[in-house]
């Protein structure tokens, strides 16, 4: 039954995250597509917006698909976690936790689900099991550290870009 539970979690969670990425990249499912996502990210100081949009949509789409298929675990979880850490830090930071107040409730739940799959593995009902593929679980914390570094780089660049746009004080 554990394998069935992991399959349900992977299919629903991975499928929805893949769809979320497809919204950003292709405008599917009512999304704004690459142009709209690029503009939105640029408005938050993430420049160039197109590169950040491809990274955000790609990690959600690719990570979601890998998780749904149970393929190359924990790589899908790393992609999803990185995207959700960026959303938490850039969009939801400093607000109460609940989604109703603009907080990070949903990205935190997404990171939790991705962590569960990364640690437990995709289960026997997965492509990893079918193909005999076993990546080391230590890739997950290493990948998350890389994602944290990327998020902090983006935050620093965003702050720098916003400082350059604001008029100089006291001139």
N, C-alpha and C positions, 0 to 999 in steps of 0.2 A: 504493500500500500504506500510506503514511503516513495517509491519510484513513481507511482501514479500521482502523488501529491506534488513531487518535483516537476513532473511533466506539465501538470495544470499550471503551476506557478510560472514555469518557463514560457509556456505558450501564451498565457494571458499577459504577463508582465513584459516579456520580450516582444510579443506582437504589438502591444500598445506603444512601447518605446520606439519600435521600428516605425510605426505609423506617425509618431510625434516627429521623428527625424525626417520622414517623407514630407510632412507638412512644411518643414523648414526648407528642405532642398528642392522639392518639386511642386509645392502648392497643392498636393493631394489632400483629401479629407478636409477641405476648407482652410488649408494653411496659406500662408502668405508667400511661399516659395522663396527662392534664393534672393531675389531682389528685395522683397519686403523684409526678410530676416536680416539681410545685410544692412538695410537702412535702420532697422530697429537697434541692431547691435552698435552701429556707428553713433546713434543718438545717445547711447550709454557710454560712449568714449572708447569702444573697442574697434580699433582701426588697424588695418583695413577691414571693414565690416564683412566683405565677401570671404576673406580667408577665415575669419572667426565663424561665419555662418556655415561654411563648408565643414569646419572642424566640429561645430556643435551638432549640425544635422548628421554628419557622417558618423560621429561616435554614437548618436542615438539610433540611427538606422542600422549601422553595422553591428553595434553592440547588442541591440535588440534582436536582430536576426540570429546572431551567434548564440544568444541565450535561448531563444525560442527553439532553435535546432539542437541545442545541447552540443555545440561544436566549439572546439578549441577553448574550453573552460580553463582558466578564468578570464580570457581576453575580452569576452563580451561584457563581463562584469566590470572590468577595468574601464572600458569605454563609457559605459553607462554611469559609473561612479564619477568619472571625471566631468562629464557633462552636468550631472546633478550637483557636484561641488561648485562648479562655476555658477549655476543658477542660484544656489544658496548664497554664495558670496556676493554676487553682483546684483541680484534682483531682490532677494528676500532678507538680506542681512540687516540686523538692527530692529527688526519688527517682532512682535509676539509670534510664537511658533505656529499658530493656527492659520490655515489657508484663508479663512474668512477675514483675517486682518492683514493679508498680504505676506504672511509668514511662510517659512520653509517646510511646513508639515508634509507636503507631497514629495518634494525632493528628498527629504530625510527618509520617508517611507521607501522611496525608490532605491536609495543607497542601502537601506536595510535589506531589501529583497535581493539586490545584486550581491551583497555580502554573503547572504545565506547560500545562494547558488555557488558563489566562488568557493566558499569553505566546504560545503557539503558535497560539491560536485554535481554534475547534471543528472545523475542517476542512470539506471540501466536502460531506460527508454530514451536514449540519446544517440546522436551520431558519434559522439566520442566513444561510447561503449561499443557501438556497431563497428567502428573503425579501429578500435583498440588504441585510441589516442589518449595519452595521459600527459598533460602539461603539469609542471610542479606548482603546488598551491602557493609557494612563496612568491610566485610572479604577481599575485594579487597585491600584497602589501607594497612590493616594489613599484608596481604600476600606479597604485594610489599615491605613493610619494611623488612620482613623476607628475601625476595629475595635480596634486597640491602645488608643486613648483610652477606648473603652467598657469594655474589659477592666480597665484600670487604675482607672477610676471604680468598677466593680463591686468590685474588690479593696479599695479604700479604704472603700466603703460597708459591705462585709462585715466588715471589721476594726472599723469604728465600731460596727456592730450587735453584734458579739461582745463588745466592750468594755462596752457598755451592759448586756449580760446578765450579765456576770461580777460577782460581789460586789466591792464596793470594798475595796481593800487598806488596812490600817492604820486603819480607822475605829473 
